[in-house]
Amino acid sequence: MSILQNDFAESAPFHPYRRLLLPPLVALVLTLAAALLAAQEPLLAVAMVVLLPLGLALFILPELATLTVLFLLYSNALIVSVKFHDVPKTVGGALPLALLGIPLITYLVFRRQKLIYHAQLVVLIAFYLLAQILGALFTDYNAEAFQSVIEIILEGIILYFLVINAIRTPATLRRAIWALLLAGLILGGVPIFQQITGTFDNNYAGFGQLSDTGFGTGEENIFGEVRQFRLAGSIGEKNRYAQIMLMLIPLGLYRFWGERPAWLRWLALLCTMVIGVGFVLAFSRGGAVSFVLIVVAMIVLRLVTVRQVALVALGTTVVLFAIPQYTARLASLQSIRAWISPESADLEEEPDGAIEGRTAEMLAAFYVFVDHPLVGVGPGVFPYYSKRYADRLDITSIEGRREAHSLYLDVAADNGLLGFVAFMGILVVTLRDLWRTRKRWLEERPELANMATSCLLAILAYLATGIFLHLSYLRYFWLIIALGSAAILVARNEETAVAGPQTA
């Protein structure tokens, strides 16, 4: 097991006296702290007393902390609380790391287990971080670049290592996937309710945001053309919302196909349907193209049976029939033909301004990479170059600082060849090992193979949408990479457990 270094070494038992002593010790410390705070900050002291039972529960059941963090992060509840409910930004940012520290301390200190890491990914992540630092040192925008480096460390690398160290068993991995699906149930449920009731003026405490004024559906009423809002759930940006919802669809499908209890299978199907409808309500053309690519990948790689493909096709047909506005939205993709070949386009077709703008931004990112091939212009710095480079192109005029609108070109422009190779290496190694995990356990432990396959497809969904979206909302990228790595490491631990008795 060359990629593991004592990842799941046999740990000392969590002795009963430690389990008995831990709660009263924690209670004593917190009680003393509350007493000291009572005189100066009575509200803070009351909050500490109220949260005491929860804190004890998290130490006794560290998995609860892990699942809570996964739900809060994927539902974007913490960002919503900061943006809409005046929760301090430091609290929203620090809470996930603090909660994930609970299982880490429990496993390393109280249960005396080893730190888990994937050796090859550690090297690649180190090179990726090195590229960020070098780019930040040599850019003309040092302050902005180093701010991006800090975000990568906090929202990405630290989160990744905490998650893979918190998910140590197949049962925890399975529950982690369920935590994401339940978050998706909220993410999709609120926009569905908005669409059904037409309450677009209500953001539902931040979980029903709109990102623009919508698009024309081609239908008319007494007020003129009917317009359809593009819904963005708790994310607030419709294309990014579509991306994170698409990543959940394979997780939900494989829970539906993999769960044994009938009620869990139907719950998985309900979650997947709600997530799928939420995905559609973003009305993302790039998301639609990415969905087709994922289905094609599932078929080509033989990850689904004919019956399962039929089920996906049936579900897609029902959703398109129920939401005909999506068909109208997708029809606007015909404008690509007018832009590529004006002579062959119909007279009614006009080039889509959004497509022209994104093409200009992508090409600008490519030429920035050509001019700064080694370490790029610095992490998060490309927008400062976008207009300057785009203006050289005879496509369209862009205003202000624009993103690359492509994951791959964005990484290349910001981080150069060094960062791009390291970034793609992280993806390739993760996908390779997930594929190997699927093949290894498909017959003996189909549940492990099932979870590895769903993680593999979730990452592919991110990569497909990355054709049209730059690298942003880092926590979602690193969270899905961490989930995939956890599936790999958990499966390797099962391999060790199987091989152990045979070699004894």
Steps between C-alpha positions, in 0.01 A plus 500: 500500500749760385255788505424454869729570786349334808167640388284258692747332730350294778410749771492463871152447639309799626518384864179522703656720767597754235150498360363551852746771598475707182143640542543617862838654425362692204194599704720626785717711268200650323319568829799688637532695177128586510532618859792726413313641201174555685616820663632659180300338217180346638352423157815318396491304827138398440585391147785288632273328750239434231761357264661286769291186428570532129872534562505189716300306241747594228795374703324175586370457143762674281331377184213737582738796467619376161150456362393839638787674324432326170134601516577861594768540235310349211171672584694829522316565826802667662546750217126571503516562876782749450343674200138514611497457878793710627704207628864614527708392202769357726243269660371379163852434380646344814208279605553222240870470580430505874234230474720281280773539758284300744520167314866566424582545869282204595667262254860618552503570874233291668493202265870525410444442129739625233468802277360404160640628172537396139873527431477577127234764554702660780787553256271640229320730743838623626606583143166668437544715812858579396370625165254726683772647720744555212228664294410728792864597547560602139168660412427872476205449736662346806232587754217355289703190415597421858138544605414228247779280640351531849156404365648195326665389823197555725211410268693236310805321630422505874138404431617211282729353765244541778230325298710201397607457862141518621364237257671176601244223446259392225209582732620857553561541126147385427356740756715781362343449158158506663587829674572654159177361356297644785669834440398463136142438611499847659691657212249373247185505710487875558537598129238240406258660748587843358428385146170333590370792707653778292641664815813631333497813717571289808855374548391261776764602752769487232422151371297625203720755328462627145799609296345700214177617340452180304454424133220508245303178458337591167154493659277808518243625750314829543816658644726392214755222475510261794838498669643220709727567795816296532511364853819469702398354836733586787795550265385822335664429161296288261778324307692416816177375657447274200855368537473395864156347440628297204778356718236363737299316234739200463532479878122476527459254215757259640340519845170409335666210320714398798290529815338183629213627720210596276428823689859620450481420130186707465648780708804500272273516196306791654822688574628439147174618342493818709868564425441439129205742483703758694780455246255565216358813666841664470436486121872462436592417142848397603346280768283328237801429279689367805209272593505346152877450528460320833231268363721422200793430733285264707402310187847491339669391824224243555418636843127451448274229366249545219222507757674773698557708186130464420412622849722809460352570156146464633569734791656758268202485265253549785691801633522663155129442449420652840727802444464595130683827564823301507444389142459865400820583683693224326369614163715811538805277451421523127654846512840329514452411134442867417822594674715221352365522146286808429450391138329173601279648771137591457413866466316489834804377686739743661823423681448465875675781687577277797664240275707766324607653831603169652691404187692826523574438867617143435730609218633782716587245769676284242716788380578601858629146553707521182663821625549366857557128449694395812306620807231713336398848609422397857208326675175688448669770294381423146198738524747791518630396156175388337386824337847591378542168319138470385515842333767365266251245365250588229207329676319731738571764759500404866479736793670484838685206649367175361577140585633244254171300500697180464651296781796388291586836344449672834750271675747534212481880493521541877751225584690429181628161390622405848161559661305352210697174499469465878126577489432253223720246678276522808199427282661221298635314804166527681300379199750220431482366854122527512484295180736240648291490816187436295665215307654344812178481704229469235447129572603460864373826649260667253411764761859628501510490119167682491623788717830527311314514168265772620794710624677448167196624308451795736856612426442450127188717533714775651752466219227509234349818639855631534511533122276804545576613858821626658643369828294662774302398808808300597335306782282307255796391289714394795205339676422271207871417457518420872195277476659313209829466689314374806333231287843393373659489845207325663513234228876458546442446869252226415766348275742498794238341724437224245871436441590501871351164604636335188856606573482430871 
